[in-house]
Amino acid sequence: MSRILIVEDEADIASVLQDYLRHAGHETEHVADGRAALARMLEAPPDLTLLDIMLPGLDGLSVLRQARAHTAHPVILLTARIEEVDRLLGLELGADDYVCKPFSPREVVARVRAVLRRVENKPAARGAEALTLDEAHWRATLSGTPLNLTRREFRLLQTMSRHPGRIFSRARLLELAYDDDADVSERAVDSHIKNLRRKLSTASPAHDWIRSVYGVGFAFEPPVE
């Protein structure tokens, strides 16, 4: 049984989510404002938080920003803001997924299940296809096969593989993996991701290691047992 914190100021929506999640076998807790949510996330981190963006007291993105300095538990954003900038900002702050309102409660339950499964399986990458990164010498191997990465490719892979399943926008990858060169464009990220995919698939052709999320960015997805 997973413990789910629901942060939602609309009582009707929160009640429906609680009913569906409990029916799916989860334990739930509900808070209705941002400051209370932040306190609960820090004092007793749940297995997953469903976090509305528009909240009284402290907005959801501010809650997420402050919580991420202390806890890495998965967070799914609930948002009525459908503009890409809001989705990207939430993901760059460390959200694991988002659901746009109005939504089906069944969809939310399915997203919760998928994120929890992804988190539970993070350590379970198959040994035969283990990725090894030698940061001292900029070397990477997959399934025992050297990948022969450039430094840019190595930094990208290193950044994404530290958080399997997390979606990184191009802007966030530029910030994290290209911090020594401010002149690199987002188009360069696409080029390096393409090269990374090719080299990873050569060493492990049965699995697609990097997932593209349309309109958002990329995620590193290792195989699981």
Disulfide bonds with the S-S distance in Angstrom:
none
